[in-house]
Amino acid sequence: MVTYLFFLLATLAVGSALATIMSRSTVNSALFLVLNMVSLAGVYLLLKAQFLAIIQILVYAGAIMVLFLFVIMLLNVDDEQTIFSKKTFRNAFGFLLGGIVAGQLFYAIAGYTGVLPDISAEMTSVGTVEAIGKTMFTEYLFPFEVTAILLTVAVVGALFIAQRNPKSQN
């Protein structure tokens, strides 16, 4: 059952990632990215990393993607020319991403068939709330606080830009 659920979530993640890249609308791309993050949270749950799954949904799919959608709708990016308008660069970038996805699929198939070594028993405690909290608030306290300050500054900056009145051109 877990294997079938993994393949369902993996297919959903790859499909939503492709839809994110191929969608012409930036808002739809952002929404497909939210779907991708939710499917990754499901994979985290299958790996018994409950804390990472909840953080994936709350922080990434929730807060950061709402900020992305706010900026996309505020700036109206659809009317602008993109940097990636050259077709040769798009083809090379797509080929590179296709190679990466194919490598990940081969790695997943190798893990399913038993070619890869098994995960040790002590790895089951890595994704728990206690293990992540202990590491985050001891070894990585300073980067954690800097990230919190940067996200706060980003939200205040976005609100400042949204409330700014543009001067009329006379």
N, C-alpha and C positions, 0 to 999 in steps of 0.2 A: 504493500500500500504506500509506504514512504517513497519507494522508487517511482511509482506512477505520479505521486504528488510532486516529486522533484522534477520529473520530466514536464509536467504541466506548467509548473512555475518557471522552469527554464525556457520553455517555448514562449510563454507569456512575456518573459523578460527580453528575450531576443526579438520577438515580434514588436514589442513596444519600443525597443531601441531603434529598430529599423524604421518604424513609423515616425519616431522623433526626428530622425535624420531626413526622411523623405517627404515629410509634410511641408507644404508651401506656407501654411499659416504659422506664425510664431506662437500664437496662443495655443493652437492645437499641438504643436511640438512640445510646449511646456506641459500640457496636460498628459501627453503620452509619456513624458519623462516622470511625471508623478506616478503613473501606472507602473513604469519600470521600477521605481523605488519601492512601491508597495510589493511587487513580486519579489524583489530582492529581500525585503523584510520577511517574506514567507520562506525563502531559502534559509535565512538566518534562524528562523524558528525550527526548521528541519535539522539544522546543525546544533540545536540546543543552546543557541546564543540568544536568550530571551531579551536581555537588556539591549543588545545591538538591534534587534528587530523593532523594539518599541522606540528606540532613539531614531532609527531609520525613518519610521513613520512620523513621529512627532517633530523632529528637527528638520530632516531633509524634505520629506514629502509635505510636511505641514508648513513650517515657518519659512524656510528658505525658498521654496517654490512659490509661496504666496508673495514673497518679496520680488522674485523674478517676474511673476505675472503682473505685479504692480508696476514695475519698471517697464516691462514690455508695453503695457497699455498706456503708461504715461508718456513714453517716448514715441509711440506709434512706429515701431521699427519696420513694419511692412512697406512703408513708403520709401525707404532708403535703399540705396544700392548696397549689395553685400560685397565683402572683400573676396569671397570665394566665387566670383562670377566666371572665372576662367574654367573652361570645361576640362582642360588637361589636368589642372590641379585637383578638381573634383574626382576625376577618374582615378588618379594616383592615390588620393586619400581614401576613396572607397575600396580600392584594391588592398590597401594596407589594413583597413578595418576588417575587411572580409578575411584576410589571412589570420588576423588575431582571433576572430570569432571561430574560424575553422580549427585553430590550435586549441582553443578552449573546449570545443566540442570533442576533439580527439582525446584531450586530457580527461574529460568527463566519461567518455566511453571506456578509456583505459582504467579509470577508477571503478567503474561498474563491473567490468569483466574480471577484476581482481589482479590486474597487472601491477598496480601501484601498491606500496606497502600500507598496512592498516594504521589507523590513528591510535596512538597510545591512550591508555586509560586516564592518565592525568590531564589530557586535553579536554575532558568533559567539564572541568572546573574553570576553564579559561574564559568562557563567555558569560559567566554568571555576574550578577550585580555586585557581589562582594569583591570578586577578583578585579573587575574593571574599576570599581570605586576606590579600592585600595591603591591601585596603580595610578589612577588619575589624580588623586588627592595627595599622593606622596611624591612620586617621581616626576609627574607632569603637571604640577600645580601652576607653575608660572605660565606655560603655554595655554593652559585652560583659562586662566584669568585674562590673558591677552586676547584670546579668541572672543571671550564674552564682551570685552571692551570694544573690540572691532565690530562685532555684530550690533552693539548698541549704537555706536557711531554711525554705522550704515543705515540703521532705521531712522535715526534722527536726521541724517542727511537726506534720506528719501522723503521724509515728511517736510523738510525745509524746501526742497525742490518742488514738491507738489503744491505747497501753499504760496509759492512765490508768484507775484502778479507780473506778467510780462508787460513791458512798457509798450504803449501803442505807438505805431510808426506814423508820424504826421508829415 
